[in-house]
Amino acid sequence: MPLDEIVLEELGLAPRWVRKGTRGGTQLETSRDDEAVAPPPAVTHAAAVAPVMQAARPDIAPQPAEAQPAAAELSQPPQPVASAAAPSKPAPYASDEPPPLTDDDFAWFDSVAQPALPHDAEPAQTSGAPRSDVATLGWDALAERVASCTNCRLCEKRTNTVFGVGDREADWMLIGEAPGENEDRQGEPFVGQAGKLLDNMLRALSLARGENVYIANVIKCRPPGNRNPEPDEVARCEPYLQRQVALVKPKIIVALGRFAAQSLLKTDGSIASLRGRVHEYEGVPVIVTYHPAYLLRSLPDKGKAWADLCLARDTWRTASGGER
């Protein structure tokens, strides 16, 4: 008997078919269908061992015949099989929100720990009203403080701060609202066509820019798009103007435009309701008139503006004890 059949006999796995021919010298009887029956496939090692493994480990279900590896596959080296406990690859993130962070997302950060700030440490001042010492600054220190000011958002897009120009001991102080595009570029208030008209208005009063006249703005930085400044921006910038008024000590203030008048007088009244009367700011008489830029668009109101300037001149003369 061949060796493989001897092994199968010892394992109790003798084949169930009977060869044609003789066994032990005895002619075997064949059926009529023997010629039609195809020869059985060769028994592989896996097929031979499977019943033994099933008997030893009844908890393992037998593998279906079609799933058993072919004899050729048994000769190949075993391939690594993913563990059942290993996590499967996550599906793509389908939400509109960004995918959750993983450890790999932080791989580019420095591994050196950054020193923690003390709990009582305060950040550098980038917002809030100007420091209280503004009221004690001289001209040069005040100008430097304004040039480096970051107390509101207007500092982010400015080209230059517009501090003010003119005679620092003047009797007349003219206050506009906020710098425009030309003022932001040159760092000087009332330039361009509006500035030329203002010079003509002063000339009619026998005054001149820089001669007994100081010109400033409520806001020192240009608002984006020439919009009106926000209330918090006015509040953060007002101490600078208050200090300028205290240093100049003018005898008359002329508020040029509605916004300047409302900011100085803390009112929401219209310019029509504020004109023709004497108001007060920081103890100084205030006269309200139109902004020169408005007069360029509304020529008929130039006569009203001239009446306002005449009232300002009369008020100045009274404050100066009758001097011209």
C-alpha positions as CSV (number, residue, x, y, z in Angstrom):
1,M,0.0,0.0,0.0
2,P,1.4,3.4,-0.8
3,L,2.7,5.6,2.0
4,D,0.0,8.2,1.7
5,E,-2.7,5.6,2.0
6,I,-1.0,4.1,5.0
7,V,-1.0,7.6,6.7
8,L,-4.7,8.1,5.9
9,E,-5.5,4.6,7.3
10,E,-3.6,5.5,10.5
11,L,-5.6,8.7,10.8
12,G,-8.9,6.9,10.2
13,L,-9.3,8.8,6.9
14,A,-9.2,6.0,4.4
15,P,-10.9,7.1,1.1
16,R,-14.4,6.0,0.6
17,W,-14.1,5.1,-2.9
18,V,-12.8,1.7,-4.2
19,R,-10.4,1.4,-7.0
20,K,-11.2,-0.5,-10.1
21,G,-9.2,-3.7,-10.3
22,T,-8.1,-6.2,-7.7
23,R,-7.3,-5.8,-4.0
24,G,-5.5,-8.6,-2.4
25,G,-5.8,-10.7,-5.6
26,T,-9.6,-10.5,-5.6
27,Q,-11.5,-9.1,-8.6
28,L,-13.8,-6.3,-7.4
29,E,-17.3,-6.0,-8.8
30,T,-17.9,-2.8,-10.6
31,S,-21.2,-1.2,-11.2
32,R,-22.7,-0.2,-14.4
33,D,-21.9,3.4,-13.8
34,D,-18.3,3.0,-13.0
35,E,-17.2,4.0,-16.4
36,A,-19.3,7.2,-16.2
37,V,-18.0,8.2,-12.9
38,A,-15.2,10.7,-13.0
39,P,-12.1,9.9,-11.0
40,P,-12.2,11.6,-7.6
41,P,-10.0,14.6,-7.0
42,A,-6.8,14.1,-5.1
43,V,-7.1,14.7,-1.3
44,T,-5.1,17.6,-0.2
45,H,-3.3,17.9,3.1
46,A,-5.7,20.5,4.4
47,A,-8.7,18.3,3.5
48,A,-7.1,15.5,5.3
49,V,-6.3,17.4,8.4
50,A,-9.5,19.3,8.7
51,P,-11.6,16.5,10.4
52,V,-8.8,15.9,12.9
53,M,-8.8,19.7,13.7
54,Q,-12.5,19.7,14.0
55,A,-12.4,16.8,16.5
56,A,-9.7,18.5,18.6
57,R,-11.4,22.0,18.5
58,P,-15.1,21.6,18.2
59,D,-15.6,25.3,18.8
60,I,-14.2,26.2,15.4
61,A,-16.7,25.9,12.6
62,P,-15.6,23.9,9.6
63,Q,-14.5,26.1,6.6
64,P,-16.7,25.6,3.5
65,A,-15.1,23.6,0.8
66,E,-15.1,26.4,-1.7
67,A,-13.3,28.6,0.8
68,Q,-10.5,26.1,1.5
69,P,-7.2,27.1,-0.1
70,A,-5.9,25.2,-3.1
71,A,-2.8,23.1,-2.8
72,A,-0.9,25.6,-4.9
73,E,-1.7,28.4,-2.4
74,L,-0.5,26.3,0.5
75,S,3.0,26.5,-0.9
76,Q,3.0,30.4,-0.8
77,P,4.4,32.2,2.3
78,P,1.7,33.3,4.7
79,Q,0.4,36.8,4.2
80,P,-0.2,39.2,7.1
81,V,-3.8,39.3,8.1
82,A,-5.3,42.4,9.7
83,S,-6.4,41.8,13.3
84,A,-10.1,41.9,14.0
85,A,-9.4,44.3,16.8
86,A,-7.5,46.7,14.6
87,P,-9.6,49.9,13.8
88,S,-10.8,50.1,10.3
89,K,-9.9,53.1,8.1
90,P,-12.3,56.0,8.9
91,A,-14.7,57.1,6.2
92,P,-14.2,60.5,4.6
93,Y,-15.5,63.4,6.8
94,A,-18.8,64.4,5.2
95,S,-19.8,67.2,7.4
96,D,-19.4,70.9,6.5
97,E,-17.4,71.3,9.7
98,P,-13.6,70.7,9.6
99,P,-12.6,67.1,10.5
100,P,-11.6,66.5,14.1
101,L,-7.9,67.1,14.9
102,T,-5.6,64.2,15.3
103,D,-2.1,63.9,16.7
104,D,-0.7,64.3,13.2
105,D,-2.2,67.7,12.9
106,F,0.1,69.0,15.7
107,A,3.2,67.3,14.4
108,W,4.7,70.5,13.1
109,F,4.5,72.3,16.4
110,D,7.7,72.8,18.4
111,S,8.1,70.1,21.0
112,V,9.6,72.6,23.4
113,A,7.1,73.7,26.0
114,Q,6.4,77.4,26.0
115,P,6.7,79.2,29.4
116,A,3.3,79.9,30.9
117,L,2.4,83.5,31.7
118,P,1.8,84.3,35.3
119,H,-1.8,84.6,36.2
120,D,-1.4,88.2,37.3
121,A,0.3,89.3,34.1
122,E,-1.6,92.0,32.1
123,P,-1.5,92.3,28.3
124,A,-0.1,95.3,26.7
125,Q,-2.6,98.2,26.3
126,T,-4.1,98.0,22.9
127,S,-7.6,99.4,23.7
128,G,-9.3,101.7,26.1
129,A,-9.2,105.4,26.7
130,P,-5.8,107.2,26.6
131,R,-3.9,107.0,29.9
132,S,-4.7,109.6,32.5
133,D,-1.4,111.3,32.1
134,V,-2.5,112.8,28.8
135,A,-3.8,115.8,30.8
136,T,-0.2,116.5,31.9
137,L,1.6,116.2,28.5
138,G,3.2,119.1,26.7
139,W,2.9,119.8,23.0
140,D,5.8,117.5,21.8
141,A,4.9,114.6,24.1
142,L,1.2,114.9,23.2
143,A,2.0,114.8,19.5
144,E,4.2,111.7,20.0
145,R,1.4,110.1,22.0
146,V,-1.1,110.7,19.2
147,A,1.3,109.5,16.5
148,S,1.7,106.1,18.3
149,C,-1.9,105.8,19.5
150,T,-3.5,102.4,19.2
151,N,-6.5,103.0,21.5
152,C,-9.1,102.2,18.8
153,R,-9.5,100.3,15.5
154,L,-8.9,103.4,13.4
155,C,-5.1,103.0,13.9
156,E,-5.2,99.8,11.8
157,K,-5.7,101.5,8.4
158,R,-4.5,105.0,8.8
159,T,-1.6,106.4,6.8
160,N,-0.9,109.3,9.2
161,T,-2.4,110.7,12.3
162,V,-3.7,114.3,11.9
163,F,-2.6,116.0,15.0
164,G,-3.3,119.7,14.2
165,V,-1.6,122.8,12.8
166,G,-1.4,126.5,13.5
167,D,-0.6,129.0,16.2
168,R,-0.3,127.2,19.5
169,E,-1.2,130.4,21.4
170,A,-4.0,131.4,19.1
171,D,-7.3,133.1,20.1
172,W,-9.2,131.2,17.5
173,M,-9.5,127.4,17.4
174,L,-11.3,125.7,14.5
175,I,-12.3,122.1,15.1
176,G,-13.5,119.7,12.3
177,E,-14.8,116.2,12.6
178,A,-12.3,113.7,11.2
179,P,-9.6,113.5,8.6
180,G,-10.5,112.7,5.0
181,E,-8.4,111.0,2.4
182,N,-6.1,114.0,1.6
183,E,-5.7,114.8,5.3
184,D,-4.7,111.1,6.0
185,R,-2.2,111.2,3.2
186,Q,-0.6,114.5,4.3
187,G,-1.1,114.4,8.0
188,E,-2.6,118.0,8.1
189,P,-6.3,119.0,8.6
190,F,-8.3,120.8,6.0
191,V,-6.3,120.4,2.8
192,G,-7.7,120.2,-0.8
193,Q,-10.7,122.2,-2.0
194,A,-12.3,122.3,1.4
195,G,-9.1,123.7,2.9
196,K,-8.9,126.4,0.3
197,L,-12.4,127.5,1.0
198,L,-11.6,127.6,4.8
199,D,-8.6,129.8,4.1
200,N,-10.9,132.2,2.2
201,M,-13.4,132.2,5.1
202,L,-10.5,133.1,7.5
203,R,-9.2,135.8,5.1
204,A,-12.7,137.4,5.2
205,L,-12.2,137.7,9.0
206,S,-8.7,139.2,8.5
207,L,-7.2,135.9,9.8
208,A,-4.9,133.3,8.3
209,R,-4.0,129.7,8.9
210,G,-1.2,129.7,11.4
211,E,-1.7,133.3,12.5
212,N,-3.8,133.5,15.6
213,V,-5.6,130.4,14.4
214,Y,-5.2,126.7,15.4
215,I,-7.0,124.0,13.5
216,A,-7.7,120.5,14.8
217,N,-10.1,117.6,14.5
218,V,-12.3,115.7,17.0
219,I,-10.8,112.4,15.6
220,K,-7.1,112.1,14.8
221,C,-7.3,109.1,12.4
222,R,-9.3,108.7,9.2
223,P,-12.3,106.4,9.5
224,P,-12.5,103.9,6.6
225,G,-14.5,105.2,3.7
226,N,-14.9,108.6,5.4
227,R,-17.7,107.2,7.6
228,N,-18.7,109.0,10.8
229,P,-16.6,107.9,13.8
230,E,-18.2,105.5,16.3
231,P,-19.1,106.8,19.8
232,D,-16.4,104.7,21.4
233,E,-13.8,106.0,18.9
234,V,-14.8,109.6,19.8
235,A,-14.6,108.8,23.5
236,R,-11.0,107.3,23.2
237,C,-9.8,110.2,21.2
238,E,-11.4,113.1,23.1
239,P,-8.7,113.4,25.8
240,Y,-6.3,114.5,23.1
241,L,-8.5,117.3,22.0
242,Q,-9.2,118.3,25.5
243,R,-5.5,118.6,26.1
244,Q,-5.0,120.6,22.9
245,V,-7.7,123.1,24.0
246,A,-6.1,123.3,27.5
247,L,-2.7,124.1,25.9
248,V,-4.0,126.6,23.3
249,K,-6.3,128.4,25.7
250,P,-8.4,129.9,22.8
251,K,-11.0,132.6,23.3
252,I,-13.4,131.2,20.7
253,I,-14.0,127.8,19.2
254,V,-15.7,127.3,15.8
255,A,-17.2,123.9,15.3
256,L,-17.1,123.0,11.6
257,G,-19.9,120.6,10.7
258,R,-22.7,118.7,12.4
259,F,-20.6,115.9,13.7
260,A,-18.0,118.2,15.3
261,A,-20.7,120.2,16.9
262,Q,-22.5,117.1,18.3
263,S,-19.3,115.6,19.6
264,L,-18.2,118.8,21.3
265,L,-21.6,119.7,22.8
266,K,-22.7,116.1,23.6
267,T,-25.9,116.5,21.7
268,D,-27.8,114.9,18.8
269,G,-29.3,118.2,17.7
270,S,-29.3,119.2,14.1
271,I,-26.9,121.9,12.8
272,A,-29.9,124.1,12.1
273,S,-30.9,124.0,15.8
274,L,-27.3,124.6,17.0
275,R,-26.5,127.5,14.7
276,G,-27.0,131.2,15.8
277,R,-26.3,130.5,19.5
278,V,-23.2,130.6,21.7
279,H,-22.4,127.2,23.3
280,E,-19.5,126.2,25.5
281,Y,-16.8,123.5,25.6
282,E,-14.2,123.2,28.4
283,G,-15.2,126.8,29.5
284,V,-14.6,128.2,26.0
285,P,-17.4,129.8,23.9
286,V,-18.4,127.7,20.8
287,I,-20.0,128.8,17.6
288,V,-21.5,126.2,15.2
289,T,-21.3,126.5,11.4
290,Y,-21.3,124.4,8.3
291,H,-18.3,122.3,7.2
292,P,-16.4,123.8,4.2
293,A,-16.9,120.5,2.3
294,Y,-20.7,120.9,2.7
295,L,-20.5,124.5,1.5
296,L,-18.8,123.3,-1.7
297,R,-21.9,121.3,-2.5
298,S,-24.4,123.8,-1.2
299,L,-23.4,127.3,-2.3
300,P,-26.6,129.1,-1.0
301,D,-25.6,128.2,2.5
302,K,-22.4,130.2,2.3
303,G,-24.4,133.3,3.4
304,K,-25.5,131.4,6.5
305,A,-21.9,130.4,7.2
306,W,-20.8,134.0,6.9
307,A,-23.4,135.0,9.5
308,D,-22.0,132.3,11.8
309,L,-18.5,133.7,11.4
310,C,-19.7,137.2,12.2
311,L,-21.3,135.9,15.4
312,A,-18.0,134.1,16.2
313,R,-16.1,137.4,15.7
314,D,-18.4,139.3,17.9
315,T,-18.1,136.7,20.6
316,W,-14.3,136.7,20.3
317,R,-14.3,140.5,20.7
318,T,-16.4,140.3,23.8
319,A,-14.1,137.6,25.3
320,S,-11.1,139.7,24.4
321,G,-12.3,142.8,26.1
322,G,-13.3,144.7,22.9
323,E,-10.0,144.0,21.0
324,R,-10.2,143.1,17.3
